[in-house]
């Protein structure tokens, strides 16, 4: 299962499946330094916000919290993408787009 990168548009960044290890792998893939880690999420460097968001699905701040707490799963996010295709960044993986029926 390929991780899905999530942002709330306010600089918070996580991924599903959610774990600290997966978040650090995501940060490495996006070339985000580990010093941007804050307890349970990454803060997106302001100067790179728009570039990083192209790799992400935009969700609400509440959804970020629900993922961290284990209340929203990978499948929930795929369903969200199906219902909200305009929230998908231009560079989000083809696998997610296919899973959500967007291509």
N, C-alpha and C positions, 0 to 999 in steps of 0.2 A: 504494500500500500504506500503510495507516494504521498508525503506530507503536503498539506494545503496550508499556505501561508495566509494569515489573517491580520488585518489592520482595522483599527476603528477610525482612521483618518485624523486622529488626534496625536499621532506619533507612537501609539502602542502597537506592539507586534508580537504575535505568538503563532503557533502552528497546531494543526491536528493531524494525526494523533498527538495530544498534548503530553509532553514530558519535558523536564529540564534538558535532558540529553537531546531530544529532537529539536528543541528551541535553539540550542547551541549549534547543532548541525545546520539549521536554517540560517542562523547568523553567519556561519562560515560560508555558506553558499551565496549569501548576499554581500559578503565582505563587510560585515558589521563587527566591530571590535567587541570583545567580551566586557569591556568596561561600561557598555550601554545596557547591561543586564541589571534589572531592578526587581529583586525578590522573586517574581513569578512571570516576568515579561521583559521584552526588550523595548527600549525607547528608540525610536528612529531618529538618527541625526537629521536635524532640520534641513541642512543643505542637500540631503539625499532623499528627502521624503517623497517627492513626486516620482523619482526614479524607482525607488523600492516599492512603492504602491503598485507599479505596473506588474509586479510578480504576485500580487496579493488579491484576495477577495475582501472587499470592504464590508464590515459588519458593524453592529452597534457596540458601544462600550459595554452594555449589559451582556451582549453575546460573548465578548471577550471574557468577562468574569464567569459566565456559565461554562465556557469551555475549560477554564482553569479549575473550576470546582467539579468538573466531571459531569455536568448536567447536559451538555451538548456534545454529541459524538461526531465522528467523521461522517457517518451517514446523514446526520442532521445537517451538516454543512453542505454536503452534496445536494440534499433536497433544497436547501436555501439557495444554492447556486441555480438550480433549475427554475425556481420561482423568481429569482432576481438576477438575470443574466447581465444586466447593466452594471452590477457591482463587481464584475470580474475584470481584473486588470488585463491589459493587452498582452502581457507576457506570461500569463498563468498557463500551466502545463496543458498540453493537448490531451493528456490522459484524463485530467479533471473535466475538461470541456466535453470529452466523449462520455464519461461517466454520468455527467449531468444532461446528456442529450443535446448539447449545444453545437455539435458538429457531426 
